[in-house]
Amino acid sequence: MAKCPYCNETITLDSTTKDSRDEIQKEVDGLIKKEVMYSCPHCDKVLGFAFFFGGLATGRP
């Protein structure tokens, strides 16, 4: 399992484990260019940013 670099708690990208409290929080914003911010569910520190093109044109949510 991965560990948060700030609080050393266990985190996962998906909620495939029994405990969904360890799932990384993500906030998505935008209509065509989707901007994503990932944060730790335990200490709420920002872990990273990403972007992708989505929406109706690409079929990605």
LINSULFEN-V769244 format. One record per backbone hydrogen bond with DSSP energy under -0.5 kcal/mol. NH is the residue of the N-H (numbers start at 1). CO is the residue of the C=O. If there is no record, write none. Layout:
nh->NH co->CO
nh->NH co->CO
//
This chain:
nh->2 co->11
nh->4 co->9
nh->8 co->4
nh->11 co->2
nh->12 co->22
nh->20 co->18
nh->22 co->19
nh->23 co->20
nh->24 co->12
nh->25 co->39
nh->27 co->37
nh->29 co->35
nh->34 co->32
nh->34 co->52
nh->35 co->29
nh->35 co->33
nh->36 co->50
nh->37 co->27
nh->38 co->48
nh->39 co->25
nh->40 co->45
nh->44 co->40
nh->47 co->38
nh->48 co->38
nh->50 co->36
nh->52 co->34
nh->54 co->32
nh->54 co->52
nh->55 co->60
nh->59 co->55
//
